[in-house]
Amino acid sequence: MARTASIKGDQASHEDPAPAATSEGTHLLAGALERYVGAVAEALGVPHEGASFEVTDTATAYIALGVRAAAHPDRDVMLVWSSALGWAVSIETDPAEPLIVLARLSGDVVQAPDVVAAFVTESMTLTGARPLPAANPRLLGWSDLAECMDRYAR
């Protein structure tokens, strides 16, 4: 699984208005995120090579699903996570294309791997445009995120 963990400044970015990251918090989150994303990938049957994550001034993850969605049968699908928005199923796009989000998992940004897997399965059958739930989960600091993720890590 690809891994990046570094501090870029002492401020949280506009994408993650959680408390400022510290090197200790970044280290804790990087380890927890690696384990959590690994557990989600395992629940989806995706090998570790198909998942990556990054912890800098934001925290994000990516899982290549290797499946096609009913609404876009000619495009690859990915599962992405951010500390500000949680999980979303999206279509793989070229950098010049606008993002195509099929579905966003509502609720907490950290959810059980089996819940995320069920969400992905349901998202693959969507055929029409559906309104995305408002992305306003409770924002957590790095240490709190790490603690939530460690509940689900294997």
C-alpha positions as CSV (number, residue, x, y, z in Angstrom):
1,M,0.0,0.0,0.0
2,A,1.5,3.4,-1.0
3,R,2.2,5.6,2.0
4,T,3.0,9.2,2.6
5,A,3.2,10.8,6.0
6,S,4.7,14.2,6.4
7,I,4.0,17.6,7.9
8,K,3.5,20.5,5.5
9,G,3.4,23.5,7.8
10,D,1.7,23.7,11.1
11,Q,-1.8,24.5,9.9
12,A,-4.7,22.4,8.8
13,S,-5.8,23.0,5.3
14,H,-9.1,24.4,4.1
15,E,-10.2,20.8,3.3
16,D,-9.6,19.6,6.8
17,P,-10.3,22.4,9.4
18,A,-9.6,20.0,12.2
19,P,-7.0,21.0,14.8
20,A,-3.5,21.7,13.5
21,A,-1.5,18.5,12.8
22,T,1.5,17.7,14.9
23,S,4.2,15.3,14.0
24,E,3.0,12.9,16.7
25,G,-0.6,13.1,15.5
26,T,0.5,12.7,11.9
27,H,2.5,9.6,12.8
28,L,-0.5,8.1,14.8
29,L,-2.9,8.8,12.0
30,A,-0.6,7.4,9.2
31,G,-0.4,4.1,11.0
32,A,-4.1,3.9,11.8
33,L,-5.1,5.0,8.3
34,E,-2.8,2.3,6.8
35,R,-4.5,-0.4,8.9
36,Y,-8.0,1.0,8.4
37,V,-7.7,1.3,4.6
38,G,-6.2,-2.2,4.6
39,A,-9.2,-3.5,6.4
40,V,-11.6,-1.7,4.0
41,A,-9.7,-3.1,1.0
42,E,-9.8,-6.6,2.5
43,A,-13.6,-6.3,3.0
44,L,-13.9,-5.4,-0.6
45,G,-11.6,-8.2,-1.8
46,V,-9.1,-5.6,-3.1
47,P,-5.4,-6.5,-2.8
48,H,-3.2,-4.1,-0.7
49,E,-1.5,-3.0,-4.0
50,G,-4.9,-1.5,-5.0
51,A,-5.0,0.9,-2.1
52,S,-3.0,4.0,-1.1
53,F,-3.3,6.8,1.4
54,E,-1.6,10.0,2.3
55,V,-1.3,12.0,5.4
56,T,0.2,15.5,5.0
57,D,-1.8,18.6,6.0
58,T,-4.8,16.6,4.9
59,A,-5.6,12.9,5.1
60,T,-6.9,11.0,2.1
61,A,-7.1,7.4,0.8
62,Y,-7.8,5.7,-2.5
63,I,-8.9,2.1,-3.4
64,A,-9.1,1.0,-7.0
65,L,-12.2,-1.1,-7.1
66,G,-11.6,-3.0,-10.4
67,V,-15.4,-3.0,-11.2
68,R,-17.7,-1.0,-13.4
69,A,-20.8,0.9,-12.3
70,A,-24.1,0.4,-14.0
71,A,-24.3,4.1,-14.8
72,H,-20.8,4.2,-16.4
73,P,-20.1,0.7,-17.7
74,D,-17.1,1.9,-19.8
75,R,-15.2,3.6,-16.8
76,D,-13.2,2.3,-13.9
77,V,-14.5,3.0,-10.4
78,M,-12.6,4.1,-7.3
79,L,-13.4,4.5,-3.6
80,V,-11.9,7.6,-2.0
81,W,-11.8,8.8,1.5
82,S,-10.9,12.2,3.1
83,S,-10.8,13.3,6.7
84,A,-13.2,16.1,5.8
85,L,-15.8,14.2,3.7
86,G,-15.5,10.5,4.5
87,W,-16.1,7.8,1.8
88,A,-17.3,8.3,-1.7
89,V,-17.6,6.1,-4.8
90,S,-16.3,8.0,-7.9
91,I,-15.6,7.3,-11.5
92,E,-11.9,7.4,-12.5
93,T,-11.5,10.6,-14.6
94,D,-8.8,12.3,-16.4
95,P,-7.2,15.3,-14.6
96,A,-9.0,17.7,-17.0
97,E,-12.4,16.1,-16.4
98,P,-14.8,17.2,-13.6
99,L,-15.1,14.8,-10.7
100,I,-17.9,12.3,-11.1
101,V,-19.2,11.1,-7.7
102,L,-21.7,8.3,-7.8
103,A,-22.4,8.2,-4.1
104,R,-21.2,9.5,-0.8
105,L,-21.5,7.5,2.5
106,S,-23.4,9.6,5.0
107,G,-22.6,9.7,8.6
108,D,-19.2,9.5,10.4
109,V,-16.1,9.8,8.3
110,V,-14.8,6.5,9.8
111,Q,-17.2,3.6,9.5
112,A,-16.9,-0.2,9.8
113,P,-15.2,-1.9,6.8
114,D,-18.3,-4.1,6.2
115,V,-20.5,-1.0,6.1
116,V,-18.2,0.6,3.6
117,A,-18.2,-2.6,1.5
118,A,-22.0,-2.7,1.5
119,F,-22.1,0.9,0.5
120,V,-19.8,0.2,-2.5
121,T,-22.0,-2.8,-3.6
122,E,-25.1,-0.7,-3.5
123,S,-23.4,2.2,-5.4
124,M,-22.5,-0.1,-8.3
125,T,-26.2,-0.6,-9.2
126,L,-27.1,3.1,-9.3
127,T,-28.2,4.1,-12.8
128,G,-29.6,7.6,-12.5
129,A,-28.5,10.8,-10.9
130,R,-29.1,10.8,-7.2
131,P,-28.6,13.8,-4.9
132,L,-25.5,13.4,-2.7
133,P,-26.0,13.7,1.0
134,A,-24.7,16.8,2.6
135,A,-21.1,16.3,3.5
136,N,-21.0,17.7,7.0
137,P,-19.6,15.0,9.2
138,R,-18.1,15.8,12.6
139,L,-14.5,17.0,12.0
140,L,-12.0,15.2,14.2
141,G,-8.3,15.9,15.0
142,W,-5.7,13.5,13.9
143,S,-5.5,11.6,17.2
144,D,-9.2,11.2,17.4
145,L,-9.4,9.9,13.8
146,A,-6.6,7.4,14.6
147,E,-8.5,6.2,17.6
148,C,-11.7,5.7,15.5
149,M,-9.8,3.9,12.8
150,D,-8.1,1.6,15.3
151,R,-11.5,0.2,16.3
152,Y,-11.7,-1.4,12.9
153,A,-8.1,-2.2,12.1
154,R,-7.2,-5.9,11.9
